[in-house]
């Protein structure tokens, strides 16, 4: 079956070779590879891979790729599961960028950030929606954000489905 992956690779020698080694290990045939350098984010370059792979190998191949590089989409669908956290307090004084950086460092992908601000001197609420490719990445992302929030005097409210667990 044809499967398309969008992965983000570090812009350094050997990264594409690493991915191609994983692809070969699962017996997939490469149909095309496109580097999307115009969409680079820092030192991460999106690379689109179109593969012909046996259906039973798709899930283990995706897991193996995710263990080594950031897989953002599989056949046009976002890889992983979506999550949301609400930060409450003086979020902008607490450097909001540090929270998104913590999520990226954990391997999650930030999708949306929405803020409710009444006045710069009053507490605010910021909803961060992100995607994690695995339970391990989700746990690490949550841990990083919660530790940062505690250190900066903010409250973290998990998404409703997470709070119910």
N, C-alpha and C positions, 0 to 999 in steps of 0.2 A: 504494500500500500504506500501511497505517497504521503509523506509527513514533512511539514515545514517547521523549522525551528528559527526563532530569532534569539540569538545569544549575544551577550556583551563580553568582549574579550579585552584584556589589557593590551595596550598598544606597545607590545614588546615581542622580541623574537621567541618563537616556540609555542605561542598560544594557539595558533591555528593547527599546528602539528599535534598538540595535545588533544584538541577536539577531534581531529581526523583519526587519531589512534583509537579513541573511544568509539567512533562511528564504525571503524573497521572491526573492532572487537565484537560488535553486535551484528556483523554481517550486512550492514546497510550499504547501499550503493548511492554514491553522490550524484545527484542530478544537476545541481548548480550551487554555487557559492557566490554571495554578493557582499562585499564590504561596504557598509553605509557610512563612510568617513565623514560625510557632511552632517551626520547626526551624532557625531562623537560627543561624549559628555566627559570632560576631563580627559583622563587617559583610558576611558572605556569606549571601544568602537563596536557598534552594532554589526553583527554578521548574520546574514540570512542564509540558512542551509536548507536546500530541498533534497530530501532523501527518499529512496525506495527501500522500504524495510518490511520484514515480515511482521504481521500484526502482533504476535506474542512478544516480540522484542521491543515494541514501542515503549512500554512502561519502564522496563529495566534500563533501556537506553536513555530515556529522559532522566531517570534517577541518577545514572552514572554521569551524565553531562552536568546535572545540577550540583553534583558533589564537587565538580571542578571549576565550573564557570556559572555566571548568572544566566539562567534560561528565562527569558521574559515572555515568550509566547510559543505555543505548540499548535501548529496548523491554524494560526490566526486567533486562537483562544489564549487568554492570559494563563500562564503557568502558575500553579499554586492556588492558594485560597486567599480571599480578601478578608481583611480585619480592619477594625477602627478603634481608636483610642481618643478620648476627650481629655484635654488638659485644661484644668481650671485654676485660675490664679492670675498673677502678674506674669503671663506667659511671655510677653514681648520683652520685658525686663530680663527674663530668664534666657534670652537668646534662642528663639525658636529654631534657628538653623542648626543648633547643636542637637536638637531632637531628631530632625530629619537625617542629620549625619549619623546619629546612633543607629537609626533604622537601616540606612545604607550599609554601614559597617557590619551589621549583623547578617547582611545578605538579603534583606527585604527590599522591596521596591515601593517607594512612596508614589501614590497615585493622585491624591487630592489633599489639599490643606484648606480648611475653611475656618474663618475667624469671626467671632462676634465681639465687637469692641464698642463700649459705650463712651468711654473717655480714657485717655492715656494713663490717668492716675487711678483708675478703677480696675478691679479684676476683670479678666477677659476669659473667653472660652475658645479653644481651638480644637477642631476635629481633624485628626490625621487619619486618612484612609491609606492603607498599605497592603501589599501583597507579599505573602511568604511562600516559598516553594516547598517548605517542609515544616513538620512540627518542631524540629530542632531549631530552625531559623526563627520560627515564631516565638519559641521560648526565649531564645537569646535576645531577640528584638524587644520583647516585653520587659525582660530583666534590665536591659540597658536603659530603656525609656523610664521605667519606674525608679531606678537608682538615680538617674539624672533629675527626675521630678522631685524626689525626696530631698536631694541636695539643694534644690533651688526653691523649695517651699511650695511646690505645686501639688495638686491632687490629680490622680489619673483615674478616670472612669472607663472601664472596659466596655466594649460593645455589649448590647443586650444579650446576645446568644452566648457570649463568653461569661458574662456575669451569672448566667443561669447554671453554669457548670459547677 
